[in-house]
Amino acid sequence: MSIPLSLHGKNALITGGSRGIGRAIVKTFAQAGAQVAFTYRSSAQAAEELVAELTEAGHTVKAYQADAADYEAANKVVQSILDAWQTLDILVNNAGITRDGLLLRLSEADWDAVMETNLKGVFNFCKAVYRPMMRQRSGKIINMSSIVGVIGNAGQTNYAASKAGIIGFTKSLAKELGARGICVNAIAPGYVETEMTAQLPEKARETLEQAIPLRRTAQPEEIAHATLFLASPLSDYITGHVLHVDGGLAM
């Protein structure tokens, strides 16, 4: 029996897909055989370059400019995909922002912006795919949380609250949709190699890595590989789960 780590014949949507973890997921899913749509908010050039790269490699990819916090935009994106491809099999809610600061100095605007994008964005896109996936009686929804939503982090009360909220949302939605053959899971990445971590002073980076049992930060592709597993048939009996991809940080 072959191992079905393939997305051939599947249609996927990834929010926040033009950079970082989202970009790695888009590329991984396309290489696994899926038709992939992704959203971006402001990184138009990066989105266009990603579409061109994957199209040239023979993959089917669409990019949509949309703010995850915009309820109507989420509905329009999903409907456009359904009009083009008839089905939507996989949703990855990856779009997210940070507005870090100690609570004493955190503005209401910074709190609201993080909640609108990180938590309401998940609601918006899950709501948009709810009926189509119910009709299909199948689907995979993967919500990107964070290890910060599990263990907390000083200076990130807004971000941690939004990511912890995603975990509760995921478990509740998994119970709603399980009887229809739809799996809903979350991923909680630890520290991932990004432009921000690359710019850390050497001493700060060493301190960060010493706190991780594997003694290194993750590559975006490692988060994408975990996402691929949850999107594939290999995870068909997993729902309501939070998969830590953190190098052992939260043990």
TATAGI-V59529 format. One record per helix or strand. SS is the DSSP state (H for helix, E for strand). FROM is the first residue (numbers start at 0). TO is the last residue. If there is no record, write none. Layout:
# TATAGI-V59529
SS/FROM/TO
SS/FROM/TO
This chain:
# TATAGI-V59529
E/10/13
H/19/30
E/34/39
H/43/55
E/60/64
H/70/84
E/89/92
H/107/135
E/138/143
H/147/150
H/156/179
E/181/188
E/191/191
H/194/197
H/201/209
E/217/217
H/219/230
H/232/234
E/241/244
